[in-house]
């Protein structure tokens, strides 16, 4: 469903498109690029985890600043430009520590933008989960276009050309950041005792949610770091690898379109629990079934749950649990504790275990992390259902 260019939804859709097109070109193929530079799995794991490390600290800094200023758009614009400039530094050197520095800077600035865009989108939508899905699916479209096109291109061109492709997509993201609307700042209708974001975070049901999100992202560590390398070692072409990544995101789009019916029939905690259960099955299948294209296809279909329904439910729950002036802080905490800390630990552990225990066992540990996340969610499941319904 196209979005009007003149509307704020067109600008948000365009931003999501380019932001996730960059992810679609970067996440699947950047490990292959690092592999051609001669880096071992541990160094590849460390470099890919850098983006997640920056998500631990940066979103909270930028979220605090955005809430203090009462404006999100200027911070998104500045950070988008600086993220592209940081990535351009990769063109100046191929040594490990040079790339380490460039990726660290890029991660510091790029990790600031998405939580603020999510908070802006949900604020403009009034917290509507159904409306969020219709906007966010444009990011999935961007991911698909990039992962398929780049995979086909890299079967013909030298993989070093990847640097220019991802840089162009970062520039596109920066360009669209100048068209983003500014969500109206929260204005309480009547005086009320202030509630601190820290007080909300320390509630047992909120801790259970963040623990589940942390473990879910940790479970994806082997996938986001080594999935492409895993498939390349089983003699799949880059075009096939790109197609498998794209299939997962196509299924993710279907979930975003189905969100109005899902949230009308099931509670958000129920959607999250189902997503975690699917992750347990998915990573076992990837680890032990890579020789079978049919198994890999089935595992990618489960991406609809392990990212699509999971992310939509988590973002909506955070929006409801952190009301009013704490919305940017809530999304920043979600990004930091789940994608940041969880992604970092998952990436580093997978890098250190890849050669010692093997790919199958590494993906198996990802399944174990997802199971632990499901148990964490069950710990305060009833309380979450009650709190979200308020």
Secondary structure, DSSP 8 states (H G I E B T S, - for coil): ----TTSHHHHHHHHHHHHHHHHHHHHHHHHHHHHHTT--HHHHHHHHHHHHHHHHHHHHHHHHHHHHHT--HHHHHHHHHHHHHHHHGGGG--SHHHHHHHHHHHHHHHHHHHHHHHHHHHHHHTT-HHHHHHHHHHHHHHHHHHHHHHHHHHTTS-GGGHHHHHHHHHHHHHHHHTT---------SS------HHHHHTSHHHHHHHHHHHHHHHHTHHHHHHHHHHHHHTT--HHHHHHHHHHHHHHHHHHHHHHHHHHHHS-HHHHHHHHHHHHHHHHHHHHH-TT-HHHHHHHHHTHIIIIIIHHHHHHHHHHHHS-GGGHHHHHHHHIIIIIIIIHHHHHHHHHHHTTTT-HHHHHHHHHHHHHHHHHHHHHTHHHHHHHHH-
